[in-house]
Amino acid sequence: MANKRLLLVEDEPFLAKVIADSLEQKGYAVSHAPDGKKGYNIFQNGIFDLLILDVMLPHTDGFTLAKQVRQSNENIPILFLTAKTTTADVIEGYQSGGNDYLKKPFSLEELFLRIDELLKRTLREDKAIAESIVIGDYLFNHPKQELSLRGNAIQLSHREAELLWLLYKNKNRLTERKMALLSLWGDDSFFNTRTMDVFITRLRKHLQDDESVQIINVRGMGYKLIC
């Protein structure tokens, strides 16, 4: 994960230097802040791939800092470092927006593993987003069978996802009824025709929050996805 940019907010000078130097030897670019207030200022004026936050910080504690970060960035991974080990503390850490929680004292090897896993997880999530296609205001992730609108996702059934994918591949053009039936159901019997009509109705309901997206019935011929 070389060339990734990390922000370390840690008020213990010796520990901060050890962590920063070790991460830089691993190929990371590290910015350091000694307190929460300076950490937030650096975050606002930079671009980072991951934050490492001590919890007990001067001026602004790590939990509060995480909440501030989450107001402008919901996705950047946050790793807490702390000597606070009660269940309540761990819960508060996750509720404030943290993705992982490393208890002091810790080994550098464990820190490296946690950072690496968080960055890999983010990369997987970014890849999933990149696989999504745009349908009006919606994002449709065909492999994941997921349709989302402004961050709110719904899980489609396999048949719903396949039908929407077929309509999308022919967007703004006619998708012939018989072709769709043979492709997805295997035959164009009356029963399967009525079943596909039910799935079309479901898709219309899923897409109803964007008026620019429509599935039009072309009588006697098929359907057309307008977007």
N, C-alpha and C positions, 0 to 999 in steps of 0.2 A: 504493500500500500504506500509505496514511496510517493513523494510530492504532495501528499495530503496535508492540509493545513489544519493545525490543532490550536485551540486556545486553552491554556492552562491557567486557572485562577486558584492560586495557592498562596497563603500568607506565611508559611514557614520557609524562609529563604533557602536553607540547606536542602530541604526536601524538594523544593521547586527546582533548584539547580540540578539535582540528581536526575529528576524526572525529565526535565527539558533536555539536558545533555544526552541522556540515554535515548530519548525519542529521536533526537536529531541524528544520532549515530545510526538509527534504523531508517533514516531517510525522510522523516517527517519534518515539516516546517512548523516550528513552535513559537507562538506568541505567549508571553507571560504577563499576568496582572497580579499584584499582591493583595488586592481586596475586591469586593464585589462591585463597588461603584466604578472603579477603573476597568474592571472586567467587562461590564456592560458597555462602557464607552468604546472599548476596543472592539467588542462584538459588533456594535452599530456601525463602525467605520471600516470594517474588514469583511472578508469572505472566508468562512471556515467550513471544514467538513465534519468537525466533531469538537465538543466542548468537554473539558475535564474540570469539574468544579469541586473544590473543597466545600464542606458544609459550613463549618465554623469560620466565617470570614468577617473581617472588619467592615463596618459601614453597611454592607448589604450581604446577608447570609446566602449560602448557596441555594437553598430552597426558594428564597424570594427571587434570586437572580434567575433561576430556571423559569419561574413563572413569568418574569419580564421577557425573557427570550422567547417563550412560547407565544406571547402576544403577537410577535412579528414573524416567527418561524416555527411552524408546527412539526417540521420534519428532521431538523438537525439532531443527530444523536447526542445525548447528554449522559456522561458517566460521572457519578458522584464518588468522591473520596471522603471517608469520614471515620472517626473513632466512635461515633454514636451507633450502637449496635442493637438497640431494642427493636422489637417488632414494629412499634409505633413509629419509630424514626424511619425504618425502611419503607413503611407504608406511606409516610409523608413524602419521602423522596420520590416515589413513583407517582404519587398524586400531584406533585408539583411539576411533573413533566419529565422526570428522569427516565432513562432507558435501562440503566444498569447501576449497580451499587457495589462498590469495592471497599471493604472494611480495612481500616488501618490496624496493625501494620500489614503490609502486603509485599509480595515479591515483585520485582520488575517484570519477571517472566509472566506472572499472572496479569499484570497491567497490560503488557503487550498483547496477550491473548484476548483480553476483554475488548481492547481497542480494535484489534483486527476483526473480531466477530461483529462488532457494531458497524464497522465500515462495510464489511461484506453484506450484512443484512440490509443496509441502506442501498448498496449497489443492486441487490436483488429486487428491492422495492422500486428503485428507479427504472430498472429494466422492465418490470411489470407495467409501470406507467407508460414507458416508451412503446410497449406492445399494444397500448390502447389506441383505438381509433376514435375520431371525433364524429359524433352524430348530433348536429346542432349544438346545444349546451351540454350534451351528455358525453361521457367517455365510456366506450364499450371495450372491455377486455375479453376478447373471444376465448383465448386459452383458459382464462380463469372463470369464464361464464359470469362476468360481473358487469353491471351497468351502474354508473355513478353520475351524480349531478351535484356539483359544488361540494364535493367531499363526502356526500352521503351515498353509500353504495348499497345495491340490492343484489342478491344472488339469483341468477336466472337458472331455470331448469336446463338440462342438456338440450332438449328439443327447442326451447325458447331461444337459446343461444345460437343453435344451428340455423334456425329460421331467420333470426335477425341478421346473422352473418351472410346468409344467402341474399336477403333483401339488400344488405349494404353493398355487396359486390355488384349489384345491379342498380345502385341508387340512382334515382331520377329517371330510371328506365323500367320497363315492364319486366317483372318476374313472372313467367308463365306458370299458371296454376298446376298444369300437368307436370311440368318439369320439376317444380318444387315437391310435388307429391311423390314422384318417382325417386327423386334424390333423397328425400328425408324419410318417407314412409314405405317406399318400395313398390307401391301401386297406387292407382288413382281411383280407388273404389269410393262409393258414396260415403261410407262410414269415415274413411280417412279424410275425405274432403271436408266433412263437417268438423272433424277433429282439428284440422288445420285452421278452420275459421275460428275455433275457440282460441287457439294459440295466437292468431292475429289480434283478436280482441284483447288478450292478455298483454301483448306487446304494445298495443295502443295505450293501454292503461299505464304501463310502465313509462311511456314516453309523453304522457299528457301534460307535463309541466313545462314543456317548450312548444309553444304554438307553431313554431316554424317547422317542426318535425311532424310529418303526417304519413300514415300508411293508407294509400288510396286504393279502393276496390275498383278495378277496371272490369266492369261487368262481363262475365262469360269468358274472361281471358286470364285474369290473375291480379297481382298486386304491384303497387309501385311505392317505394320508399322515397319520400321527398324530404331533403334536408340540405 
